[in-house]
Amino acid sequence: MYLRSISPPWRYSKQETRMRKDDSTKVWPLKYKQLLHIEDNDFAMRPGFGGSPVPVGIDVQVESIDSISEVNMDFTMTFYLRHYWKDERLSFPSKTNKSMTFDHRLIKKIWVPDIFFVHSKRSFIHDTTVENIMLRVHPDGNVLFSVRITVSAMCFMDFSRFPLDTQNCSLELESYAYNEEDLMLYWKHGNTSLNTDDHISLSQFFIEEFSASSGFAFYSSTGTVFYVDSISAFIEHILRHIFFFVLQTYFPAILMVMLSWVSFWIDRRAVPARVSLGITTVLTMSTILSGVSTSMPQVSYIKAVDVYLWVSSLFVFLSVIEYAAVNYLTTVEERKQFKTGKLSGTYNIDAAQAMAFDGCYHDSKTDMDQTSFSLHSEEDSMQGRSTGSFSTDSPCIRRRKSLRGHVGRIILENNHVIDTYSRILFPIVYIMFNLFYWSIYV
């Protein structure tokens, strides 16, 4: 074990002694308590206790708005919170009138305002690499206390116009223990005390304006209601970017409604095609509705997007009901014609149903008899009687050849009157609804 010898003070040279006296960093930590009278005063009491209230100025520099959540109805904001007040107990003599700056270690030894955030859910002071706290004391006792903090606070939102809505959020600051007789909060520089960076932006929102206000509020931390000074930082006119919802919600709903109109142009006897198309569009609209509801809070009133999606779902559902009515009326009509022995316009009910399922036209009596079809042109009939020969083609192929070029005429001639009106009425009513909807909410 080795012991290092320490030279006594009288062994120092004059140059070393002068350097130690000039190096104030080695003696300053022992003198700041005496200079600021830390040990001579009771800093548990506010400045000027028993007299007029302490004016505490507030200045806020917004660094970023991290998020705005509709589901949780809150917002998260990071900012620099600066407090200004005067405590004559901290005054000190200074020839150069320069202030002294300290870090977070002095905060616990002096009086600071007990500011808290109303309706805050979570908050923390940044501590990378050390606690982001700064204390600056001027010779006359004026104090600047700055802290970098992140706060998540409630934002009371109204979703009746969602997603075409505009929200207003506020962050309210109050004193927890002192009423208006002990502490007075005010904005240090008036309306310009709330400053923001130019690059603040959100993916889903556009913020138009920040504003500051002050007033009184009712508060009770001990069971007794009293007035406290309150200041608020408002984030006004939070506009939502609508393009995302147009692509994800409105445009798919419009496509599904238009797709349901295709069934009006399909032959009324093609039951599988029209039913499957209607069911597909209904299920797709249900998926869109459920996707929107899961990303929103469970509110008890109707939102603007609900109006649009439910009306679109109604149009899709009515297209299915329309075909049910067409199919029922067609069946009733053809039963009456069958009982009276009259065929329908171009083919009877049995032939129509068979063609809808297998794509081949079936005669009511025999598959080989093509002379009963009114679809045959006169040239085909004359050619069939002149030759009189038996064709080697199968009955299905001969039926398909006989229908070639007449499919469009068959659909139009055998169209039900309900389908005819639906082709015009559904698009017109839906267009009118869109004009009415966008004129109200935009």
Disulfide bonds with the S-S distance in Angstrom:
Cys155-Cys169 1.82
Cys360-Cys396 1.98
